[in-house]
Structure formats: C-alpha cells, structure tokens
C-alpha cells in the first residue's frame, strides 16, 4: 500500500482534510461571495442567522458576519502560516545547531530557549505590542518567538538522540564534514518531526492569534479577526448570540481540522513520533 | 427615554413603574412596592394603583404595601456593590482628569444642585451673591474637620479653592472671570473680575471638591509622584477613602464622625447608613448587566444599552434614565493642516456622518445626534445648530471636492500629493470602539481613510494631548460634565491648546463668543453668548460633534434612596440604604 492509499484509510487525516478544504474554500472565496467585510448599514444591526441577504446575520454596525468571518479565516491562516513558517525554520535551525554542536553552544542556546519558554505568551505579546504597537506584526513576532523555542527544544532533543546513532557515528568516523553529516544524515530524520510539530503549531497559532485579538492585542478594527469578533459579539450574547457564536465556531472548525490533520500525519509518517509530539503538547 | 421632559427622579421612577405595570412587565405587588420605594405615601401609591390598574385593590396587596412601609425605616449596615462603566480616576480633585462617583462619598462641594437645578448649600451652610454680581459669600460652619481630623474652617476652604483655581488645569481655564478667594470671619468670599452668571457652576463639580489642603500638600501636592488620591484622600464627605485599585475597584467606608449634610434634599442628617461602597470597574459592556442580574451587584452605572430592554423587564430591578450632559466628539488636530486646516474639508467630513444612524445602532436609540457642541436637552441648547452638519453624503463629497480633494486610483482622496489617510486614536471601551468603527467606515465611503488605533485610557490621553503633531491627527473623546458650556469652552478656546483643546483649533469667532459668555452677568446675555458659541462651533467645526447618550442607572429594588438625577452626575450616597 503506497502512502496515498494509506492516507485515504486514515480517518483523522481524511476528516481533517475535508474540514480544512472547506475552511480554505471559505477563506478563499467567501469574501468574493459575501462582499467587503467593512460595509456597514447602521439600520441592520444585530440580525440573526438566516436573515435574507445575511446568511450568518449581522453585527452591531450592520456588517455581514459571513463576510467578516470568511475574511477572518484569511487573517487567522495568514498569521498561523507565517508564525509556523518562522518557527519551523528558526526552531529547527536552532535545535540542529544546539543538538549537534553541543558544549557551550548547547548550554547557552538551551538557557536562552528555557528563558523565553518561561514567559507566558500573553506577556511576550504585550511586550511586543508595547515595543512596536498593536496589530498583526507583533502577534506574529510574539507567537513566532514562543513557537520557535518550543520547536527548538524538541528538535534539539531529537538531534541529540540521532547524533548517537550508528550511521552518524560512522559518518563522523569516515571523516565527513559536519555540514554533510547534518544535511545528509540528521536533517532528513528531523524533518518528519518538524512537519508533525508544524501542524500542531498551526493550531496553536490560530488559537493564540484569536486569544490575543480577543484581548485587543491583535488585528485592529475594522480588520475582522475572529478573536476580536468573539470579543465584540459577547457584549451582545443575550441579544444576538450569533455575533460571538459564528466566529467561535469558525475557530473551532479550523483548529479541529488542523489537529486532525496533524494526528493523521503523525500516524501516517511514523507512529513512533507520537512520543515526541506528546512531549511537545505537554510543554 | 423615561424622563427627557421631567427631571424629578420620583416622577421619572413613577412613570417607569406605570409603564412597566401597564405593559404587564411587573405585577401589581411589585408596582406597589416600587411606588413606595420611591418615597410615595401609601395614599399616593394607592391612588396611582387605582388609576393604573382599576379599583379592585385587593387586601393582600394593601397588606404587602403596608408591610413595606413598616419595613421602610432606613436600615444601617451593608456594603453597596456598584458596577461602574469606567476605570477609576485618582481621588484628587486638583490633578484628576475625571471625577468618579467616589468623589460624591469622600468629598463635599461648597454648593450643589437640587432636583430642579437650583443652587443649594452643601459644605457651606449658606451662600449669597451681591447685587452687582461681583462678590459671592459662602458661610462656613464652625468646627468642621476632615477625615484626618484636620480643621476645615473658612481659611482652609478658601485655600483649597484658591489652589484649585491656580493649580488645576480645568480650574484655571474655567474660572477666568474669577479674581480669587479670601476669608472674612467665618465666610469665604469670592471676588469676580466681572459679573458672571456661571460663577457657581464649577464649584458644584468634583474638580472643586473640598479636600484638606494640608493633607494634599503633605502627600505631594500637584507633583506627579504625589500619593494623594491614590493612597489617601482627605475630604469632609460621609465616607472615607479606603482602597483605590485602577482597573479593578474603589472602596470607601463610612465616616462615623460625619456631622450630617447641609444640603436640604439630603434627608439623612447624620452618618451614612451604609458601611461601605465598593465600585467595580466593568469596562466590558456586556458584563455589567449580567453581574447585576446574577446578584453580584446592587447598583449599576451605565449598563449596555443592548441590555436595557431586558433590565426594564426584570421586576427586581429599577431603571432610571435622564438626559446626560455628555457627548462624543472627534478631534481634528489643526497641526495637520493638510487634512483639517480648511473649513470646507471639516464640513465635508461632518456631512459624511449619519449621526442618527449611530444613535440608533450603537445607543439603541438612547441618545440624540448632536450637530453642535451641546446635547439638545441642555437649557441653553440652540436648535439652529441643526441647520448644520446634517447627514448628506453627496454634499460631503461636493464639499471635499470643492476643498480640492480628488479621488486617487484606489478611490482614496488626494490633494497636493497628500493622501487623505491618518491615524485615529480611540479608547478601548466597547462603546467607543463601536463609535470609532462606524465613523471610520463612513469616512471611507467618501474616500477618507481613518486608521484606528485602539489604546487604553492613559495612552489615549497621552496620544491626544501632545503638542503640535505629537498629538494624533484625530481622536474620539467622550466628555461628561454637569454644565456643558463650562467644559466645552475650554475644549474650544485657543487659550487651552494643547490640553484640553485637543484639536489645537484657533477660531477667533469662537474665542469672541467665549469672551462674551464670560462677561455675561444676566441670563439673557448668557443665552445670547451661548447661542453664538454653539453656532460658531457648528459652522467652524473645531471638533466634529457626534451624539450624546442618556444617563442610565439600574438598581436592585432593595436598594433605597439611590436616586441619581439630571443635575448631578452621580447619586447621593449618604441617603442610600438597603432593605435586605
């Protein structure tokens, strides 16, 4: 059975992928279907789901929740992908260097990683916002920084283990350069870990962006971040709960989809990676 | 609105009750209890019941109401838990930039307003004004002390008032016609430079609260490092400053040595009934009503208007609403002349705003659009301002075009190579964010981009109050003051740049109207000057007026005598007690 056939038999991967495709389609085409996210009609505020012309209803300013939620998907995905790309590239590089070089480099790197890892995400985000202002950039930097050290920790541990394996020892004994050993023998063994971790951290990033926007540190109005929409909508939860429920449900489906894909990938690529991922999840 | 025409809270309350009873929202028993809670006699309550509900007043209802009367004697004790819709300001009348309800507990002012807006004594036992309007004399009661035990005689009162006038930024700019204070025996004498009808108004506000000047100085005075108002406060009011935690709460506790109020309408002439009052800061609009309904709060200032209908239908609660002397305005920093330097552009922006739409959508109809500086319920409101600034998108576009703005490739206006796009600062509260977003989108519809920066209160003040271009190009602000003209002149005067003239606007005709008002010694002269001021404001637009909201308060029915009314911003807490 080839990889594709095995993937089709993996229920988590299939369900996650279908949900993911739906979310992607909504993010890609939703704004084209529902129109601009900031068009307001002050006479049409707080309309419930199913209102003609507004399938998801409207918010306080009469803005179409469907248009805003689908645009919010774009923002969430943009942040999640940006953050994860930063984190995977930097985290993997740092973990590789620390784990392979060892010694003082590993000690200093580990100290810095542990130091950053000790700060709550929200505090890092506040510091970033205080330094460069509110908006998506500080969110990406803050979440990217924290996720980078998380990935660096896991990759470093993997590299420490792989470095002791026979094929690496043999390569060293054969006089190959460190660069060759790292790229030919270690990196290929670390990539599956990084891939699975990246799916996990996409989900983490979506939640982090939504959380930071919920407390006002993320996207600034009128950009419709899903977290900010939940925050705004909860003020009218008794009047028209859809204003909070719709963006909340979108966040839920996005995270569920990415999590299922991650779990499916893990099982597909290497069941033994479960331990590493669970370790990352625990931290 | 329950009481736009009538400012008597008893009448307002009775009107609410009648409406709720007739609509079936409350039972006959609750209706009767409500009337009695308002202080109406059993006979009056029965008469209203009969008028509203027919003549079949059952004996059980009568029995209930009699019981309520029997238990109507004020009960001593308990903590009043009040929800507050803003963060707390320091309890220092001189250095604060806002005064909170705790000021009504900790401090007294020398005079105050009664239910009809007439001046009555508060700390002073009496006051008078000379026939020529040049001298005000306040009689200070003998033997009064502040919470710390320090003397609060005429000397101390004159000194704190003079310090407020000389030191407070609000005091200095709003007391231009005042010469100063002196002591004659047991009286404080205020000498005027010219007769001015508005002389007493500032004295009724929290910014003129009578603090013990020695304590204030000892804590650091006006120095930014002073601990006065945060760690301590020393007034003569019925409660003492106990805890002050920004972002969380404020606590005051009963001052047992309080000798009683000189204010005629305050019925409790001794120490307060309540043990303490605690204000919880709840800036998330949706949380306020929920906490009141769940019993975590006894009273609430400023519920979300989205929750008002539900609160009105709750038989355990009473909603009080009346006009509020407040308003939402947009600053337009004139040190960005490329955007706001010309009147045509400002007028174009103003015509782009659907004020009534914002009142309906954001305030749920609980307010009025404002086309000039004043709320329309003010006594000196000039209705001719409504000839200006009406919503008309086509007119907005034509004014902007006439001002030289042309649409760029992306639809955003440009003039002389400058794109009409600027930063727009707004305080991080639910209502203000909504107003700011609504405004920004309406600007966008005429090709103007206002980029919102949502910041907390202190950052807002910092970014709105800078000199020159250090201040944001545009900021949304909300003002609240018992007498609109008193505060609006200092927002519009060229003497007060950059604070609180956040727009840095120099308008000679507005300055002239302010000068005329400051020289107004009669009601007629004051009205004429006020009218000029409003019309010039509506035309020259130092700020963009948006709308004003109605003051709204809610209390559990077991809370008695908690009666905010139109002439005071906050309730009088010395009379409040709880029947639970």
Interface residues (C-beta under 8 A of the other chain):
Chain A: X38 X39 X40 X42 X43 X45 X46 X60 X61 X62 X133 X134 X216 X220 X221 X222 X232 X234 X235 X236 X237 X238 X239
Chain B: X284 X285 X286 X289 X290 X304 X306 X307 X310 X354 X357 X358 X360 X361 X362 X428 X430 X433 X434 X436 X437 X438 X440 X441 X444 X451 X452 X453 X454 X455
